[in-house]
Amino acid sequence: MDNIKELRIEKGLTQEKLAQLTGFTTVTINRAERTGKMRLSTYFTIVNKLKEYQP
């Protein structure tokens, strides 16, 4: 989903770093950004970690 990728880039995070923060794999992060297909719980975890992250 665009908003996940946009938030990640705004925070200056790589997909790898976001994967570490969330506990998901980089494959999951990449798929979420490309297709938007993910569980609702995965979406909320990613978005919450992005909102909490302070560089």
C-alpha positions, -999 to +999 in steps of 0.1 A: +000+000+000+013+034-009+008+048+026+031+021+041+058+028+017+054+066+020+055+064+058+086+042+057+104+065+034+094+096+054+109+080+085+141+072+066+137+034+070+148+007+047+126-024+043+152-043+062+151-020+092+113-020+092+113-058+091+135-058+122+113-034+140+081-053+133+094-088+135+083-096+100+105-106+071+116-083+043+095-104+020+064-096+040+072-058+040+080-058+003+047-077-005+027-054+017+041-023-001+038-038-036+004-055-034-013-043-003-023-079+004-017-087+041-036-096+072-053-067+090-031-074+120+000-072+099-011-039+085-018-024+120+015-037+133+035-021+105+016+012+106+019+014+144+056+007+144+061+034+117+041+059+137+061+051+169+095+052+152+116+082+160+149+085+141 
